[in-house]
Amino acid sequence: MSVLDVAVVGAGPVGLTAALALARRGVAVTVFEEAGRLSTEWRASTFHPPTLEIACDLGIADAMLAEGIIARTYQIRDRRDGLIAEFDFGLLADETDYPFRLQLEQYKYSQIISDALDGRHPEVGLRLGEGITGVTQHADAAVLTTVAGEQVEARWVLAADGARSTLRKALGTTFEGLTYDHRYLVLSIDYPVETLLPGICDVNYIADPSEHLLILRVPDVWRIVVAVRPELGAEEALADRYVAERLRGLFGDHPELPLRERKIYSVHQRVAGNFRTDRVLLLGDAAHVNSPMGGMGLNGGIHDAFDLSVQLGKVLLDGAGDEVLDAWAQRRRKAAIEAVQEITHRTTTEMAEQDEAERRGFRRRMSQIAADPALAKEWMLDAAMISNVRAHGLPRRDSEVG
């Protein structure tokens, strides 16, 4: 049995990022994906400046910019009081070459990477329709078992197989955290929503004690994300009547709105107990999941993949010891806990705050921050994940300023 250098399990955006980043360093990679084709689910859609710097390093930034929407501002609103604060990414122009959020559906990002791999990186093999059911390890390699019963050995295995990660479970790695009481109803609307809510921008967080919302524009549609009360069943929340009530409460009387998608999902904040178990490394949703408020989950996974590609390159190509992988695991776990989860949890709880005094304090505080350029810049360094990557040692990207 030949031994692979690196096996990546999962051909989502994080697994494909890892494959492309490793290939560009000259590392042979085989990607295993349970599905017979790349996912076309819309799911995450926000790319922050450090992630765009990584995309530049990988040679795919131009393709992303061509397909995405550049969001130069974002707003924090209150359901009753309207606009509270607007933040301009232009304040970050001296910090990054990409002072904006890019709105781009994650399946398009995956396809862009697939196109970049196709024909140009023969060192990457993509095995679609070949899921992995388990993993064992010995001193020199990890052994993956495919759904067909094949045994595949690899020197290193990258588990990018999602929040329900088969490999994380096979390793017995804990995945502790919390599940929020509320769930989110996602409505994708093929209509110029900005004409129904004058003054909104491309990204809008709306606080409300009973039904906080996120309204954002992506290339194909406007997406409305509405908090759903815990006592409401999924079937009722997806029903025409409930959806119509949510839209009427948001837009008032309105023309018919073509719904391209409706779905409901639970919201979790969880982090794996460790990101490395011998020759298996967890990244992306397999390692950490969080609230979508802030758009940081996918970005954090891409940062995991980029950092890991650099460290694995050192081990495989430069003779470095595997202690650099331990350092990676500790660094990325700390980044997930102290930055991504802290910020997304804070944003979620502030949007859903029920105590009126706390709500007033939040509105006052956000107004004051937005009105002060120095405070606004500090706030946006956090919101854009620039503080995160600086605090937790993400390797230098080619497009970094300075």
MILUM-517864 format. One record per residue (C-alpha): residue number from 1; residue in one letter; x negated, y, z negated. Coordinates in Angstrom, 2 decimals. Layout:
BEGIN
+-----+----+---------+---------+---------+
!   i ! aa !       x !       y !       z !
+-----+----+---------+---------+---------+
! NUM !  A !       X !       Y !       Z !
...
+-----+----+---------+---------+---------+
//
This chain:
BEGIN
+-----+----+---------+---------+---------+
!   i ! aa !       x !       y !       z !
+-----+----+---------+---------+---------+
!   1 !  M !    0.00 !    0.00 !    0.00 !
!   2 !  S !   -1.46 !    3.38 !    1.01 !
!   3 !  V !   -1.37 !    6.08 !   -1.64 !
!   4 !  L !    0.09 !    9.48 !   -0.81 !
!   5 !  D !   -1.70 !   12.55 !   -2.11 !
!   6 !  V !    1.53 !   14.36 !   -3.00 !
!   7 !  A !    5.15 !   13.22 !   -2.90 !
!   8 !  V !    7.85 !   15.87 !   -3.27 !
!   9 !  V !   11.28 !   14.61 !   -4.30 !
!  10 !  G !   14.00 !   16.94 !   -3.08 !
!  11 !  A !   14.14 !   18.97 !    0.15 !
!  12 !  G !   15.88 !   21.99 !   -1.30 !
!  13 !  P !   14.32 !   25.46 !   -1.23 !
!  14 !  V !   11.91 !   24.71 !   -4.10 !
!  15 !  G !   10.71 !   21.36 !   -2.77 !
!  16 !  L !   10.25 !   22.76 !    0.73 !
!  17 !  T !    8.37 !   25.77 !   -0.64 !
!  18 !  A !    5.99 !   23.44 !   -2.44 !
!  19 !  A !    5.50 !   21.37 !    0.73 !
!  20 !  L !    4.73 !   24.39 !    2.92 !
!  21 !  A !    2.46 !   26.01 !    0.32 !
!  22 !  L !    0.47 !   22.79 !   -0.11 !
!  23 !  A !    0.27 !   22.20 !    3.64 !
!  24 !  R !   -1.16 !   25.66 !    4.19 !
!  25 !  R !   -3.92 !   24.69 !    1.77 !
!  26 !  G !   -4.63 !   21.52 !    3.72 !
!  27 !  V !   -2.89 !   19.05 !    1.40 !
!  28 !  A !   -0.90 !   16.15 !    2.90 !
!  29 !  V !    2.66 !   16.00 !    1.54 !
!  30 !  T !    5.61 !   13.64 !    1.98 !
!  31 !  V !    9.06 !   14.96 !    1.08 !
!  32 !  F !   11.84 !   12.56 !    0.11 !
!  33 !  E !   15.45 !   13.75 !    0.36 !
!  34 !  E !   18.54 !   11.75 !   -0.50 !
!  35 !  A !   20.79 !   13.54 !    1.99 !
!  36 !  G !   20.55 !   12.83 !    5.68 !
!  37 !  R !   20.03 !   16.51 !    6.53 !
!  38 !  L !   19.05 !   19.75 !    4.84 !
!  39 !  S !   21.81 !   21.24 !    2.72 !
!  40 !  T !   24.03 !   23.94 !    4.22 !
!  41 !  E !   25.55 !   24.99 !    0.89 !
!  42 !  W !   25.42 !   28.78 !    0.39 !
!  43 !  R !   24.60 !   28.78 !   -3.33 !
!  44 !  A !   21.84 !   31.22 !   -4.44 !
!  45 !  S !   21.21 !   34.27 !   -2.26 !
!  46 !  T !   18.87 !   36.73 !   -4.00 !
!  47 !  F !   15.12 !   37.04 !   -3.36 !
!  48 !  H !   13.14 !   39.37 !   -5.63 !
!  49 !  P !    9.93 !   41.25 !   -4.69 !
!  50 !  P !    7.40 !   38.70 !   -6.05 !
!  51 !  T !    9.20 !   35.96 !   -4.13 !
!  52 !  L !    8.96 !   38.00 !   -0.95 !
!  53 !  E !    5.24 !   38.39 !   -1.64 !
!  54 !  I !    5.02 !   34.60 !   -1.79 !
!  55 !  A !    6.98 !   34.42 !    1.47 !
!  56 !  C !    4.39 !   36.74 !    3.02 !
!  57 !  D !    1.63 !   34.44 !    1.82 !
!  58 !  L !    3.47 !   31.50 !    3.42 !
!  59 !  G !    3.99 !   33.33 !    6.70 !
!  60 !  I !    7.80 !   33.39 !    6.53 !
!  61 !  A !    8.58 !   36.88 !    5.20 !
!  62 !  D !    9.31 !   38.38 !    8.62 !
!  63 !  A !   11.80 !   35.62 !    9.45 !
!  64 !  M !   13.55 !   36.13 !    6.11 !
!  65 !  L !   13.75 !   39.90 !    6.57 !
!  66 !  A !   15.16 !   39.41 !   10.06 !
!  67 !  E !   18.01 !   37.26 !    8.76 !
!  68 !  G !   18.71 !   38.87 !    5.38 !
!  69 !  I !   20.20 !   42.08 !    4.03 !
!  70 !  I !   17.89 !   44.53 !    2.28 !
!  71 !  A !   19.62 !   45.76 !   -0.90 !
!  72 !  R !   17.89 !   48.95 !   -2.03 !
!  73 !  T !   20.16 !   49.65 !   -5.01 !
!  74 !  Y !   22.28 !   47.76 !   -7.47 !
!  75 !  Q !   25.03 !   48.90 !   -9.78 !
!  76 !  I !   26.31 !   48.10 !  -13.23 !
!  77 !  R !   30.00 !   48.84 !  -13.58 !
!  78 !  D !   32.77 !   48.46 !  -16.11 !
!  79 !  R !   36.12 !   47.04 !  -15.05 !
!  80 !  R !   37.99 !   49.95 !  -16.67 !
!  81 !  D !   35.50 !   52.82 !  -16.53 !
!  82 !  G !   33.91 !   52.27 !  -13.13 !
!  83 !  L !   30.27 !   53.02 !  -12.39 !
!  84 !  I !   27.96 !   53.02 !  -15.44 !
!  85 !  A !   24.53 !   53.00 !  -13.84 !
!  86 !  E !   22.89 !   52.71 !  -10.43 !
!  87 !  F !   19.28 !   51.60 !  -10.04 !
!  88 !  D !   17.15 !   52.39 !   -7.00 !
!  89 !  F !   14.42 !   49.90 !   -6.11 !
!  90 !  G !   12.52 !   52.78 !   -4.54 !
!  91 !  L !   11.13 !   53.39 !   -8.03 !
!  92 !  L !    9.03 !   50.25 !   -7.47 !
!  93 !  A !    7.43 !   51.39 !   -4.22 !
!  94 !  D !    4.02 !   51.77 !   -5.89 !
!  95 !  E !    4.31 !   48.30 !   -7.46 !
!  96 !  T !    5.15 !   46.10 !   -4.48 !
!  97 !  D !    5.34 !   46.10 !   -0.70 !
!  98 !  Y !    8.95 !   44.92 !   -1.08 !
!  99 !  P !   10.83 !   47.47 !   -3.24 !
! 100 !  F !   14.25 !   45.88 !   -2.78 !
! 101 !  R !   16.26 !   42.70 !   -3.22 !
! 102 !  L !   16.75 !   40.59 !   -0.14 !
! 103 !  Q !   20.17 !   38.98 !    0.13 !
! 104 !  L !   19.84 !   35.75 !    2.11 !
! 105 !  E !   21.67 !   32.45 !    1.62 !
! 106 !  Q !   19.33 !   29.77 !    0.29 !
! 107 !  Y !   20.19 !   27.31 !    3.06 !
! 108 !  K !   18.88 !   29.82 !    5.59 !
! 109 !  Y !   15.68 !   30.12 !    3.57 !
! 110 !  S !   15.32 !   26.32 !    3.65 !
! 111 !  Q !   15.85 !   26.30 !    7.40 !
! 112 !  I !   13.21 !   29.00 !    7.86 !
! 113 !  I !   10.71 !   26.83 !    5.98 !
! 114 !  S !   11.74 !   23.79 !    8.00 !
! 115 !  D !   11.12 !   25.76 !   11.20 !
! 116 !  A !    7.71 !   26.84 !    9.87 !
! 117 !  L !    6.81 !   23.21 !    9.18 !
! 118 !  D !    8.15 !   21.81 !   12.44 !
! 119 !  G !    5.29 !   21.01 !   14.78 !
! 120 !  R !    2.82 !   23.24 !   12.98 !
! 121 !  H !    2.09 !   21.19 !    9.88 !
! 122 !  P !    1.78 !   17.50 !   10.77 !
! 123 !  E !    0.38 !   16.93 !    7.28 !
! 124 !  V !    3.99 !   17.21 !    5.98 !
! 125 !  G !    6.31 !   14.25 !    6.42 !
! 126 !  L !   10.04 !   14.75 !    5.81 !
! 127 !  R !   11.94 !   11.55 !    4.98 !
! 128 !  L !   15.62 !   12.45 !    5.06 !
! 129 !  G !   18.20 !    9.97 !    3.84 !
! 130 !  E !   15.66 !    8.38 !    1.52 !
! 131 !  G !   16.59 !    9.08 !   -2.06 !
! 132 !  I !   14.48 !    8.09 !   -5.06 !
! 133 !  T !   16.01 !    5.97 !   -7.81 !
! 134 !  G !   13.15 !    5.76 !  -10.29 !
! 135 !  V !    9.50 !    6.26 !  -11.12 !
! 136 !  T !    6.83 !    4.39 !  -13.04 !
! 137 !  Q !    3.21 !    5.36 !  -13.61 !
! 138 !  H !   -0.19 !    3.84 !  -14.01 !
! 139 !  A !   -3.60 !    5.39 !  -14.47 !
! 140 !  D !   -4.21 !    6.36 !  -10.86 !
! 141 !  A !   -0.78 !    7.02 !   -9.38 !
! 142 !  A !    2.95 !    7.30 !   -9.84 !
! 143 !  V !    5.17 !    4.69 !   -8.15 !
! 144 !  L !    8.47 !    5.85 !   -6.68 !
! 145 !  T !   11.31 !    3.47 !   -5.87 !
! 146 !  T !   13.50 !    4.46 !   -2.91 !
! 147 !  V !   17.17 !    3.60 !   -2.55 !
! 148 !  A !   16.11 !    0.91 !   -0.08 !
! 149 !  G !   13.88 !   -0.67 !   -2.73 !
! 150 !  E !   10.59 !    0.44 !   -1.20 !
! 151 !  Q !    7.73 !    1.14 !   -3.60 !
! 152 !  V !    5.78 !    4.30 !   -2.75 !
! 153 !  E !    2.59 !    5.29 !   -4.58 !
! 154 !  A !    1.48 !    8.90 !   -4.87 !
! 155 !  R !   -1.36 !   10.53 !   -6.75 !
! 156 !  W !    0.99 !   13.34 !   -7.74 !
! 157 !  V !    4.79 !   13.59 !   -7.68 !
! 158 !  L !    6.67 !   16.89 !   -7.67 !
! 159 !  A !   10.23 !   16.47 !   -8.96 !
! 160 !  A !   12.32 !   19.14 !   -7.27 !
! 161 !  D !   15.49 !   17.05 !   -7.31 !
! 162 !  G !   17.82 !   19.53 !   -9.00 !
! 163 !  A !   19.57 !   20.03 !  -12.31 !
! 164 !  R !   20.69 !   16.39 !  -12.47 !
! 165 !  S !   17.14 !   15.26 !  -11.70 !
! 166 !  T !   16.82 !   11.49 !  -11.42 !
! 167 !  L !   13.10 !   11.71 !  -12.14 !
! 168 !  R !   13.51 !   13.87 !  -15.24 !
! 169 !  K !   15.96 !   11.31 !  -16.61 !
! 170 !  A !   13.71 !    8.39 !  -15.65 !
! 171 !  L !   10.87 !   10.02 !  -17.58 !
! 172 !  G !   13.10 !   10.48 !  -20.63 !
! 173 !  T !   12.34 !   14.21 !  -20.68 !
! 174 !  T !   14.75 !   16.29 !  -22.74 !
! 175 !  F !   16.80 !   19.07 !  -21.13 !
! 176 !  E !   18.03 !   21.10 !  -24.06 !
! 177 !  G !   19.99 !   24.33 !  -24.07 !
! 178 !  L !   23.60 !   25.37 !  -23.85 !
! 179 !  T !   26.63 !   25.37 !  -21.60 !
! 180 !  Y !   28.67 !   28.57 !  -21.58 !
! 181 !  D !   32.34 !   28.40 !  -22.46 !
! 182 !  H !   33.32 !   30.17 !  -19.26 !
! 183 !  R !   32.83 !   28.88 !  -15.73 !
! 184 !  Y !   32.51 !   30.87 !  -12.52 !
! 185 !  L !   34.91 !   30.95 !   -9.60 !
! 186 !  V !   33.08 !   31.84 !   -6.39 !
! 187 !  L !   35.05 !   33.37 !   -3.53 !
! 188 !  S !   33.38 !   34.07 !   -0.19 !
! 189 !  I !   35.31 !   36.68 !    1.78 !
! 190 !  D !   34.88 !   37.48 !    5.45 !
! 191 !  Y !   36.03 !   41.10 !    5.23 !
! 192 !  P !   34.37 !   44.53 !    4.69 !
! 193 !  V !   34.96 !   44.59 !    0.94 !
! 194 !  E !   33.18 !   47.96 !    0.66 !
! 195 !  T !   36.27 !   49.53 !    2.27 !
! 196 !  L !   38.42 !   48.23 !   -0.59 !
! 197 !  L !   36.08 !   49.38 !   -3.37 !
! 198 !  P !   34.59 !   52.67 !   -2.18 !
! 199 !  G !   31.22 !   53.48 !   -3.72 !
! 200 !  I !   30.03 !   49.94 !   -4.38 !
! 201 !  C !   26.63 !   48.90 !   -3.09 !
! 202 !  D !   25.36 !   45.50 !   -1.96 !
! 203 !  V !   24.91 !   44.14 !   -5.52 !
! 204 !  N !   27.34 !   44.99 !   -8.34 !
! 205 !  Y !   27.61 !   43.62 !  -11.88 !
! 206 !  I !   30.99 !   44.39 !  -13.46 !
! 207 !  A !   31.51 !   44.12 !  -17.23 !
! 208 !  D !   34.87 !   43.01 !  -18.58 !
! 209 !  P !   35.70 !   41.29 !  -21.88 !
! 210 !  S !   38.02 !   38.74 !  -20.32 !
! 211 !  E !   36.84 !   38.42 !  -16.72 !
! 212 !  H !   33.39 !   39.79 !  -15.89 !
! 213 !  L !   32.38 !   39.74 !  -12.24 !
! 214 !  L !   29.53 !   39.83 !   -9.78 !
! 215 !  I !   30.20 !   41.28 !   -6.33 !
! 216 !  L !   27.45 !   40.98 !   -3.77 !
! 217 !  R !   27.00 !   41.08 !   -0.05 !
! 218 !  V !   25.18 !   38.36 !    1.85 !
! 219 !  P !   24.64 !   38.26 !    5.61 !
! 220 !  D !   27.75 !   36.22 !    6.42 !
! 221 !  V !   30.27 !   37.32 !    3.78 !
! 222 !  W !   30.95 !   39.24 !    0.60 !
! 223 !  R !   30.78 !   37.00 !   -2.43 !
! 224 !  I !   32.96 !   37.52 !   -5.51 !
! 225 !  V !   31.92 !   35.63 !   -8.65 !
! 226 !  V !   34.61 !   35.73 !  -11.36 !
! 227 !  A !   34.38 !   34.38 !  -14.91 !
! 228 !  V !   37.10 !   31.79 !  -15.61 !
! 229 !  R !   38.54 !   31.26 !  -19.09 !
! 230 !  P !   37.45 !   27.94 !  -20.62 !
! 231 !  E !   41.02 !   26.70 !  -21.17 !
! 232 !  L !   41.87 !   26.96 !  -17.47 !
! 233 !  G !   41.55 !   23.76 !  -15.46 !
! 234 !  A !   39.52 !   23.66 !  -12.25 !
! 235 !  E !   42.54 !   22.77 !  -10.12 !
! 236 !  E !   44.50 !   25.77 !  -11.41 !
! 237 !  A !   41.54 !   28.13 !  -10.99 !
! 238 !  L !   41.13 !   27.09 !   -7.37 !
! 239 !  A !   44.84 !   27.33 !   -6.56 !
! 240 !  D !   46.12 !   29.99 !   -4.16 !
! 241 !  R !   48.16 !   31.71 !   -6.87 !
! 242 !  Y !   45.27 !   32.18 !   -9.28 !
! 243 !  V !   42.90 !   33.31 !   -6.55 !
! 244 !  A !   45.48 !   35.81 !   -5.25 !
! 245 !  E !   45.91 !   37.22 !   -8.77 !
! 246 !  R !   42.17 !   37.69 !   -9.15 !
! 247 !  L !   41.92 !   39.51 !   -5.83 !
! 248 !  R !   44.95 !   41.68 !   -6.55 !
! 249 !  G !   43.50 !   42.62 !   -9.93 !
! 250 !  L !   40.27 !   43.63 !   -8.25 !
! 251 !  F !   41.50 !   45.31 !   -5.06 !
! 252 !  G !   45.16 !   46.15 !   -5.76 !
! 253 !  D !   47.37 !   45.86 !   -2.70 !
! 254 !  H !   45.11 !   44.80 !    0.13 !
! 255 !  P !   45.24 !   43.32 !    3.62 !
! 256 !  E !   44.88 !   39.60 !    4.10 !
! 257 !  L !   41.36 !   38.56 !    3.12 !
! 258 !  P !   39.92 !   35.57 !    5.00 !
! 259 !  L !   38.46 !   33.21 !    2.42 !
! 260 !  R !   35.57 !   31.22 !    3.79 !
! 261 !  E !   34.91 !   29.33 !    0.56 !
! 262 !  R !   36.19 !   28.85 !   -2.95 !
! 263 !  K !   34.51 !   26.75 !   -5.62 !
! 264 !  I !   34.13 !   26.60 !   -9.38 !
! 265 !  Y !   31.13 !   25.56 !  -11.42 !
! 266 !  S !   29.91 !   25.39 !  -15.00 !
! 267 !  V !   27.09 !   27.61 !  -16.22 !
! 268 !  H !   24.11 !   26.28 !  -18.16 !
! 269 !  Q !   20.94 !   27.56 !  -19.81 !
! 270 !  R !   18.56 !   24.61 !  -20.16 !
! 271 !  V !   14.82 !   23.96 !  -20.09 !
! 272 !  A !   12.99 !   20.64 !  -19.86 !
! 273 !  G !   11.00 !   19.66 !  -22.94 !
! 274 !  N !    7.87 !   19.56 !  -20.81 !
! 275 !  F !    7.16 !   20.18 !  -17.15 !
! 276 !  R !    4.44 !   17.54 !  -16.82 !
! 277 !  T !    4.44 !   13.87 !  -17.72 !
! 278 !  D !    1.14 !   12.43 !  -16.53 !
! 279 !  R !    1.36 !   12.46 !  -12.70 !
! 280 !  V !    4.92 !   13.77 !  -12.41 !
! 281 !  L !    5.60 !   17.50 !  -12.52 !
! 282 !  L !    9.06 !   19.08 !  -12.81 !
! 283 !  L !    9.90 !   22.33 !  -11.04 !
! 284 !  G !   12.92 !   24.38 !  -10.06 !
! 285 !  D !   16.32 !   23.27 !  -11.36 !
! 286 !  A !   14.86 !   19.95 !  -12.44 !
! 287 !  A !   12.85 !   21.94 !  -15.01 !
! 288 !  H !   15.12 !   24.87 !  -15.85 !
! 289 !  V !   18.61 !   26.16 !  -15.10 !
! 290 !  N !   20.18 !   29.46 !  -16.11 !
! 291 !  S !   23.10 !   31.82 !  -15.58 !
! 292 !  P !   23.31 !   33.34 !  -12.08 !
! 293 !  M !   23.58 !   36.84 !  -13.56 !
! 294 !  G !   20.34 !   38.46 !  -12.41 !
! 295 !  G !   19.65 !   36.15 !   -9.48 !
! 296 !  M !   16.55 !   34.62 !  -11.08 !
! 297 !  G !   17.00 !   30.86 !  -10.99 !
! 298 !  L !   15.98 !   30.18 !   -7.39 !
! 299 !  N !   13.19 !   32.76 !   -7.62 !
! 300 !  G !   11.78 !   31.11 !  -10.73 !
! 301 !  G !   11.74 !   27.76 !   -8.95 !
! 302 !  I !    9.90 !   29.22 !   -5.96 !
! 303 !  H !    7.37 !   30.74 !   -8.37 !
! 304 !  D !    6.93 !   27.29 !   -9.95 !
! 305 !  A !    6.24 !   25.80 !   -6.53 !
! 306 !  F !    3.79 !   28.47 !   -5.39 !
! 307 !  D !    1.79 !   28.39 !   -8.62 !
! 308 !  L !    1.73 !   24.58 !   -8.60 !
! 309 !  S !    0.50 !   24.48 !   -4.99 !
! 310 !  V !   -2.50 !   26.58 !   -6.00 !
! 311 !  Q !   -3.29 !   24.40 !   -9.02 !
! 312 !  L !   -2.83 !   21.10 !   -7.18 !
! 313 !  G !   -5.04 !   22.45 !   -4.40 !
! 314 !  K !   -7.77 !   23.01 !   -6.97 !
! 315 !  V !   -7.41 !   19.42 !   -8.22 !
! 316 !  L !   -7.19 !   17.71 !   -4.84 !
! 317 !  L !   -9.58 !   19.86 !   -2.82 !
! 318 !  D !  -11.95 !   21.53 !   -5.27 !
! 319 !  G !  -12.49 !   18.83 !   -7.86 !
! 320 !  A !  -10.84 !   20.69 !  -10.74 !
! 321 !  G !   -9.71 !   18.71 !  -13.76 !
! 322 !  D !   -6.05 !   18.07 !  -14.32 !
! 323 !  E !   -6.08 !   20.44 !  -17.31 !
! 324 !  V !   -5.14 !   23.14 !  -14.79 !
! 325 !  L !   -1.85 !   21.27 !  -14.35 !
! 326 !  D !   -1.28 !   21.25 !  -18.10 !
! 327 !  A !   -1.87 !   25.00 !  -18.09 !
! 328 !  W !    0.60 !   25.36 !  -15.20 !
! 329 !  A !    3.23 !   23.36 !  -17.07 !
! 330 !  Q !    2.86 !   25.43 !  -20.23 !
! 331 !  R !    2.79 !   28.72 !  -18.32 !
! 332 !  R !    5.87 !   28.02 !  -16.20 !
! 333 !  R !    7.86 !   26.68 !  -19.15 !
! 334 !  K !    7.03 !   29.82 !  -21.12 !
! 335 !  A !    8.05 !   31.96 !  -18.14 !
! 336 !  A !   11.39 !   30.16 !  -17.95 !
! 337 !  I !   12.12 !   30.59 !  -21.65 !
! 338 !  E !   10.77 !   34.04 !  -22.38 !
! 339 !  A !   11.63 !   35.86 !  -19.19 !
! 340 !  V !   14.16 !   34.24 !  -16.88 !
! 341 !  Q !   16.43 !   32.73 !  -19.52 !
! 342 !  E !   16.18 !   35.68 !  -21.87 !
! 343 !  I !   17.12 !   38.21 !  -19.19 !
! 344 !  T !   19.88 !   36.16 !  -17.57 !
! 345 !  H !   21.42 !   35.28 !  -20.94 !
! 346 !  R !   21.31 !   38.92 !  -22.04 !
! 347 !  T !   22.95 !   40.05 !  -18.81 !
! 348 !  T !   25.65 !   37.39 !  -19.08 !
! 349 !  T !   26.54 !   38.18 !  -22.68 !
! 350 !  E !   26.55 !   41.95 !  -22.05 !
! 351 !  M !   28.88 !   41.55 !  -19.08 !
! 352 !  A !   31.24 !   39.42 !  -21.19 !
! 353 !  E !   31.03 !   41.40 !  -24.46 !
! 354 !  Q !   34.42 !   41.61 !  -26.23 !
! 355 !  D !   33.62 !   43.87 !  -29.18 !
! 356 !  E !   34.63 !   47.39 !  -28.14 !
! 357 !  A !   31.90 !   49.12 !  -30.16 !
! 358 !  E !   29.27 !   46.90 !  -28.55 !
! 359 !  R !   30.75 !   47.60 !  -25.14 !
! 360 !  R !   30.54 !   51.36 !  -25.71 !
! 361 !  G !   26.95 !   51.01 !  -26.89 !
! 362 !  F !   26.06 !   49.03 !  -23.78 !
! 363 !  R !   27.63 !   51.61 !  -21.47 !
! 364 !  R !   25.84 !   54.45 !  -23.24 !
! 365 !  R !   22.49 !   52.64 !  -23.23 !
! 366 !  M !   22.65 !   51.75 !  -19.55 !
! 367 !  S !   23.62 !   55.30 !  -18.58 !
! 368 !  Q !   20.66 !   56.67 !  -20.52 !
! 369 !  I !   18.22 !   54.20 !  -18.94 !
! 370 !  A !   19.42 !   54.93 !  -15.40 !
! 371 !  A !   19.15 !   58.69 !  -15.99 !
! 372 !  D !   15.49 !   58.53 !  -17.08 !
! 373 !  P !   13.11 !   57.57 !  -14.21 !
! 374 !  A !   10.47 !   56.13 !  -16.55 !
! 375 !  L !   13.00 !   53.98 !  -18.43 !
! 376 !  A !   14.73 !   53.01 !  -15.19 !
! 377 !  K !   11.44 !   51.86 !  -13.69 !
! 378 !  E !   10.63 !   49.77 !  -16.75 !
! 379 !  W !   14.11 !   48.24 !  -16.59 !
! 380 !  M !   13.74 !   47.43 !  -12.91 !
! 381 !  L !   10.31 !   45.86 !  -13.34 !
! 382 !  D !   12.13 !   43.30 !  -15.51 !
! 383 !  A !   15.17 !   43.01 !  -13.24 !
! 384 !  A !   12.97 !   42.52 !  -10.17 !
! 385 !  M !   10.88 !   39.84 !  -11.96 !
! 386 !  I !    7.67 !   41.82 !  -11.51 !
! 387 !  S !    7.08 !   41.95 !  -15.27 !
! 388 !  N !    7.75 !   38.22 !  -15.41 !
! 389 !  V !    5.06 !   37.20 !  -12.92 !
! 390 !  R !    2.52 !   39.61 !  -14.40 !
! 391 !  A !    3.09 !   38.37 !  -17.93 !
! 392 !  H !    2.85 !   34.71 !  -16.96 !
! 393 !  G !   -0.07 !   34.67 !  -14.58 !
! 394 !  L !    1.46 !   33.87 !  -11.20 !
! 395 !  P !   -1.46 !   33.53 !   -8.75 !
! 396 !  R !   -2.18 !   36.51 !   -6.56 !
! 397 !  R !   -0.08 !   36.82 !   -3.41 !
! 398 !  D !   -1.58 !   38.20 !   -0.21 !
! 399 !  S !    0.87 !   41.12 !   -0.05 !
! 400 !  E !    0.33 !   42.43 !   -3.57 !
! 401 !  V !   -0.33 !   46.13 !   -3.79 !
! 402 !  G !   -3.74 !   47.15 !   -5.17 !
+-----+----+---------+---------+---------+
//
